Amino acid sequence: MKIQTHTRYFSSPLYLESGRILEPYEIIYETYGKLNEDKSNVVLICHALSGSHHAAGVYPGESKPGWWDGLIGEGKGIDTDKFFVISSNVIGSCFGSTGPMSPDYPSEAPYRLKFPVITIKDMIRAQMHLLSDLGIYRVRAIVGGSMGGMQALQFAVDYPNFADEVIALAATHATRAWTIAFNKVAVEAIRRDPRFKDGNYAKDAFKEEGLDGLAIGRIAGHISFLSPESMDQKFGRDYVSNDGLFELFGRYEVERYMEYNTTNFSKHFDPLSYLYIVKAINTFNLSRGYDSLFDALQRIKAKLHLFSFTSDFLFFPEEMEVIHDMMQHNQQNCTYHAIQSNYGHDAFLVEIHKFEHLIRGILENGESE
Amino acid sequence: MKIQTHTRYFSSPLYLESGRILEPYEIIYETYGKLNEDKSNVVLICHALSGSHHAAGVYPGESKPGWWDGLIGEGKGIDTDKFFVISSNVIGSCFGSTGPMSPDYPSEAPYRLKFPVITIKDMIRAQMHLLSDLGIYRVRAIVGGSMGGMQALQFAVDYPNFADEVIALAATHATRAWTIAFNKVAVEAIRRDPRFKDGNYAKDAFKEEGLDGLAIGRIAGHISFLSPESMDQKFGRDYVSNDGLFELFGRYEVERYMEYNTTNFSKHFDPLSYLYIVKAINTFNLSRGYDSLFDALQRIKAKLHLFSFTSDFLFFPEEMEVIHDMMQHNQQNCTYHAIQSNYGHDAFLVEIHKFEHLIRGILENGESE
């Protein structure tokens, strides 16, 4: 499968939900597969907090595939032999789209904390500009999990005529205090880290030695991505060394996992981007700008497909059921799948075999059942 | 109700589970009520991670009562008109019992990281020495929640002839990876805080400005003490200021709560003590030293009373049910109460009215049903 990576430059202003303006801005995106003649085979992929435009395939010389490579590719659930898949990096991110470390034009110095707050609405508005620019005015489907699912839902509400099918996994209709609290660990740990310097750190300052604050915040993140049961299965009470149980800093297997993954993460993710994206997640509320959630959902014309995972401890199945119930009540077209899984929130990334056939069905026949 | 506070000094060694020795050591404790003539009215209280010996009553000149004041006092569930209540501060703590900032005798310098790792078994062994010293060789009951519940359970297993009734609330038979992961946030946040100085901070260094690492770790703690539902009820998506939604560091109510409580906490709790107590919680496993959990539980001769809370997201009801099921299977005397509550783990501290009558029944008649 061929990966095409492009960056699109926009000189027109992006009007943000906060009333502020982002101008100019860039969006980096990838495409897989071929656009058909009547442009009717576009599938838009939306990424989560730590994701990027690199959703599928393997870059030359690298070994790690994109974050949803199990789902997107030739013959896979989102079949690139049939569909033209577009995956863009959200604004605010640190992987190529305009974010807090981008130059604050006309200055060449980065925005840093002067970067405006970005919301999920802003992220998808930017993606609409990208697609218009590419001459695409309607897509077959929008698919995303977690923050990507928030984007998919917001697309369905804000742009009712844009997609045939909207597929949201492991998301919610409005971020709850529970999630905001998990994010708060990262916010405080980053903000209080002396090396963060109130956002005035040198570019690439954390390439060698990641920012501790981000690594610490990320531990809380990983807790919320797993579940008590998935941790029992993955780690149990296993100890890294048999001798060390009575050493103060001797480590359980779950501790080793947390240290390893979070320290690595803090070397390649920009802490300001993390703060801005976390803010976008915290402020997510489908009903904002509408009279009520019911009012917002009533706008939806796409077929909406909701997937939750029974062990998701970040966005609980009940939160998706609320949407489903309202749409059922309103006789709108909506399917809901509660996928049995012990993998917690991470299931949307690691248990693809449990829902791949359903997504294939939706994309190819508009049917998941 | 009169509060008596004493410190007991032990020159004999305390043999620790790790094979190390603590010598000498001190235990600070409080008593409420009067010891009767045949010493048959003693109730021992065990405290949790952030607790102390100050379980009930109000000190002269202060306004904040002890942490279980709603349960312990004249005419209350644990009635100090009838019972002689002893509440001691665990070793490893920073409230008066020997801990990592105590002098490493014969030196006058504090142990710091040279302090030996303490386990739940060690904590209760020290309490056994205290009670022996007071001439008390058997108690009416042992009562504790969370880490206090771990102590109560460990008492029941290790000293089968010591108590008539053992009451454990919101605890578990062995700490799961889930809890260890929450604790890991605190461990890493403290360890990586430059002001922690690898444990070589000045005494009282954090009185004015608490240690950020402890405050950050404590946010993760508070998440685990609450639940998604309790946070919905307590905070919802309320915003501290109506203007600030689009400010990067503008705060939701749940964020304000976390900042306020954790920053305060970090001013009065010693970070080394926190690390040592967290380690004791992580290493808790009732079956360690026995062939199996079943084997450990089989030793119990006291009547065991287990209380869990339906919304506890730190120690889930299933974890207490395991104990109850095994004891039922073995025809041992055990009652189990799953208290309906939306308050999460904190319920054992804040929903006392839901179990006070049950504890009264157990203490006064040995019956909770």
Interface residues (C-beta under 8 A of the other chain):
Chain A: E17 S18 G19 R20 L113 P116 V117 T119 A174 T175 R176 A177 W178 I180 A181 F182 K184 V185 V187 E188 A189 R191 R192 P194 D212 A215 I216 I219 A220 H222 I223 L226 S227 P228 M231 D232 K234 F235 G236 R237 L245 F246 E247 L248 F249 Y252 E253 V254 E255 M258 E259 L275 Y276 K279 N282 T283 N285 F316
Chain B: E17 S18 G19 R20 L113 P116 V117 T119 A174 T175 R176 A177 W178 I180 A181 F182 K184 V185 V187 E188 A189 R191 R192 P194 D212 A215 I216 I219 A220 H222 I223 L226 S227 P228 M231 D232 K234 F235 G236 R237 L245 F246 E247 L248 F249 Y252 E253 V254 E255 M258 E259 L275 Y276 K279 N282 T283 N285 F316
